[in-house]
């Protein structure tokens, strides 16, 4: 199957009242795990590559080519999304490399500058048929808006969407990036208010720190795109540690990366079930 549009996945999720799993990949094995887990759950999925992952790999285009080839080799409906891009030139390169959606993160900019830059990039992307996510206020874990007590104002969010024309909005409701313990408490009443005020899908960043029952409740309250990275990294790395602890003399990376890939795929499938997405691939 070829890549599908993120917008199509979100529209189907809105119709079905479920969440769309958006999972980050740095390694080829993680990319394969995301797609294998989605196939296992019979669910559509968003494969995400972050600006940090691009910096680690040293280039964007090889990641895009690998993702497109991996999706084409499966029957899994999947989109390819650029996550947390702060550089407009990287957004443009992603679009030219076949990404079906991008997130422009201007959250650390002053309000007016964030609006103007986001509006300009959104217009450019829309001319090329690419879906755009943005962020209002910083998403935390990095001294941002998902720090304790920081929340997105529904009226301000609605104005931001109106002025920029974005297709989805990442909002601060109590989660935080890079959490390794699943103890975040979301403001579900605020999620519902944002859903009423904002005419585009809401995105939850920092979902790794959110317990399963709270993730399911957030989806029920109106969250649609659920970003997950750190939790899956922990599952992947934990499996590597387990293998090397049992076989400390092991040197063939395939012998420890294959179990890690399988463990991550199983967790992707399980999380998609929590989001209510399992069995939904046939709708696309």
C-alpha positions in Angstrom: 0.0 0.0 0.0 1.2 3.5 -0.7 1.2 6.2 1.9 -2.2 7.7 2.8 -3.0 11.2 4.0 -3.0 11.9 7.7 -6.2 14.0 7.2 -8.0 10.9 5.9 -6.9 8.9 9.0 -8.2 11.7 11.3 -11.5 12.0 9.4 -12.0 8.3 9.8 -11.1 8.5 13.5 -13.6 11.3 14.0 -16.3 9.2 12.3 -15.5 6.2 14.4 -14.8 8.2 17.6 -11.4 6.5 18.1 -7.9 7.7 18.4 -5.1 7.5 15.8 -1.8 6.2 17.0 1.1 8.4 15.9 4.4 6.6 16.7 7.9 7.9 16.3 10.7 5.9 14.7 14.5 6.6 14.7 15.7 3.2 13.6 14.6 1.1 10.7 13.6 -1.7 13.1 11.3 0.8 14.9 9.7 1.8 11.6 9.1 -1.9 10.9 7.7 -2.4 14.4 5.2 0.4 14.0 3.9 -1.1 10.8 3.9 -4.6 12.1 2.0 -3.6 15.2 -0.6 -1.7 13.1 -1.0 -4.8 10.9 -1.4 -7.0 14.0 -4.1 -4.6 15.3 -5.7 -4.2 11.8 -5.4 -0.4 12.4 -4.2 2.6 10.4 -1.2 4.4 11.8 0.8 7.6 11.6 4.6 7.0 11.3 6.4 10.0 12.7 10.0 11.2 12.1 11.0 14.1 14.4 13.4 16.9 13.7 15.6 15.4 16.4 15.6 12.0 14.6 16.6 13.8 11.4 19.5 15.4 13.3 20.6 12.0 14.6 20.4 10.4 11.2 22.1 13.4 9.5 19.5 13.6 6.6 15.8 13.4 6.0 15.4 11.9 2.6 16.8 8.4 3.4 14.3 8.2 6.3 11.5 9.2 3.9 12.6 6.7 1.3 12.8 3.9 3.9 9.4 4.7 5.3 7.7 4.8 1.9 9.3 1.5 0.9 8.3 -0.1 4.2 4.7 1.0 3.8 4.5 -0.1 0.2 5.6 -3.6 1.3 2.6 -3.9 3.7 -1.1 -3.7 3.5 -1.3 -1.3 6.4 -2.8 2.2 5.8 -0.1 4.6 7.1 0.8 8.2 6.7 4.2 9.8 7.1 4.4 12.7 9.4 7.2 15.2 10.3 7.1 15.8 14.0 8.1 19.0 15.9 9.9 20.8 13.0 11.1 24.2 14.1 12.9 25.0 10.8 10.7 26.0 7.9 13.3 24.7 5.5 12.9 21.2 7.0 9.2 21.4 6.5 9.7 22.2 2.9 12.2 19.4 2.5 9.7 16.9 4.1 7.0 17.9 1.7 9.3 17.6 -1.3 10.4 14.1 0.1 6.8 12.8 0.1 5.7 13.3 3.7 1.9 13.4 3.8 1.7 15.7 6.8 4.0 18.0 8.9 4.0 19.6 12.3 5.4 23.1 12.4 6.3 23.9 16.0 6.5 27.7 16.5 5.4 27.4 20.1 8.4 29.2 21.5 7.9 32.2 19.3 5.9 35.2 20.4 2.2 34.8 19.5 2.2 37.1 16.5 5.3 35.6 15.0 4.0 32.0 15.6 0.7 32.9 13.9 2.4 34.5 10.9 5.0 31.8 10.3 2.5 29.0 10.8 0.0 30.7 8.5 2.6 31.1 5.7 3.9 27.5 6.0 0.3 26.2 6.1 -0.6 28.0 2.9 2.5 26.7 1.2 1.8 23.1 2.3 -1.9 23.3 1.4 -0.9 24.3 -2.1 0.9 21.0 -2.3 -1.8 18.9 -0.7 0.0 18.4 2.6 -1.8 18.4 6.0 -0.4 20.7 8.8 -0.4 20.3 12.5 0.7 23.2 14.8 1.1 23.9 18.5 -0.1 26.7 20.6 2.2 27.2 23.6 5.1 25.0 24.3 4.5 21.3 24.8 6.5 20.4 27.9 9.1 18.1 29.3 11.4 20.7 27.7 10.4 23.6 29.9 7.2 24.0 27.9 3.5 24.2 28.2 2.9 20.7 29.4 4.7 21.6 32.6 2.4 21.2 35.6 -0.4 23.8 35.7 0.1 25.1 32.1 -2.9 24.6 29.9 -4.2 25.7 26.5 -7.0 28.3 26.5 -9.9 27.2 24.3 -10.7 30.7 23.0 -7.1 31.4 22.2 -6.8 28.0 20.5 -9.9 28.8 18.3 -8.4 32.1 17.3 -5.1 30.5 16.4 -6.7 27.9 14.2 -8.8 30.6 12.5 -5.8 32.8 11.8 -3.4 30.1 10.6 -5.7 27.7 8.8 -4.0 24.6 10.3 -5.5 21.2 10.0 -4.9 20.0 13.6 -3.7 21.5 16.9 -1.5 20.1 19.6 -2.8 21.3 23.0 -1.5 21.3 26.6 -3.9 19.4 28.9 -1.5 17.9 31.4 0.9 15.6 29.6 4.6 16.1 29.2 7.3 14.9 26.8 9.9 12.3 27.7 8.1 10.8 30.8 9.3 7.3 31.6 6.5 6.8 34.2 2.9 6.7 33.2 1.4 8.9 35.9 0.4 12.1 34.0 -3.1 13.4 35.0 -5.0 15.0 32.1 -7.6 17.7 32.4 -10.4 15.8 30.6 -12.9 18.6 31.2 -10.5 21.0 29.3 -10.2 18.4 26.5 -13.9 18.5 26.1 -14.0 22.3 26.1 -11.2 22.4 23.5 -13.1 19.9 21.4 -16.1 22.2 21.4 -14.2 25.3 20.7 -11.6 24.1 18.1 -12.9 23.0 14.6 -9.9 20.8 13.8 -8.7 17.5 15.4 -6.8 17.8 18.7 -3.4 16.2 19.2 -2.0 14.9 22.4 1.8 15.1 22.7 3.6 13.5 25.6 1.3 10.5 25.6 4.0 8.1 26.9 3.4 9.4 30.5 -0.4 8.9 30.3 -1.9 5.7 31.8 -4.1 3.5 29.5 -7.4 4.4 31.1 -6.7 8.1 30.9 -5.7 7.8 27.2 -8.9 6.0 26.5 -10.8 8.7 28.4 -9.0 11.5 26.5 -10.0 9.9 23.2 -13.6 9.7 24.4 -13.4 13.4 25.4 -12.3 14.4 21.9 -8.5 13.8 21.4 -7.9 12.2 18.0 -4.1 12.0 17.3 -2.1 10.4 20.1 1.6 10.8 19.8 3.8 8.2 21.5 7.6 7.9 21.5 9.4 7.5 24.8 7.2 4.6 26.0 7.9 2.6 22.9 11.6 3.5 23.1 11.5 2.0 26.7 9.9 -1.2 25.5 12.4 -1.5 22.6 15.4 -0.8 24.8 14.1 -3.1 27.6 14.0 -6.0 25.2 17.6 -5.3 24.0 18.7 -5.3 27.7 17.0 -8.5 28.4 18.7 -10.3 25.5 22.1 -9.0 26.3 21.7 -9.8 30.0 21.0 -13.4 29.0 23.7 -13.5 26.4 26.5 -11.0 27.4 28.9 -12.4 24.7 26.4 -11.7 21.9 27.7 -9.4 19.1 25.3 -9.9 16.2 22.9 -6.9 16.4 20.2 -8.9 14.6 20.0 -11.2 17.6 19.0 -8.4 19.9 17.3 -6.0 17.6 14.8 -8.6 16.3 13.3 -9.3 19.7 13.2 -5.6 20.4 11.4 -5.0 17.1 8.9 -7.7 18.0 8.3 -6.4 21.5 7.7 -2.9 20.2 5.3 -4.2 17.6 3.3 -6.0 20.2 3.1 -2.8 22.3 2.0 -0.7 19.3 -0.8 -3.2 18.7 -1.8 -3.1 22.3 -1.9 0.7 22.4 -3.9 0.9 19.3 -6.5 -1.3 21.1 -6.5 1.2 24.0 -7.2 4.0 21.5 -10.1 2.1 20.1 -8.4 1.9 16.7 -8.0 -1.9 16.3 -10.0 -3.3 13.5 -10.4 0.0 11.8 -8.0 -0.3 8.8 -10.8 -1.7 6.6 -12.6 1.7 6.8 -9.9 3.3 4.7 
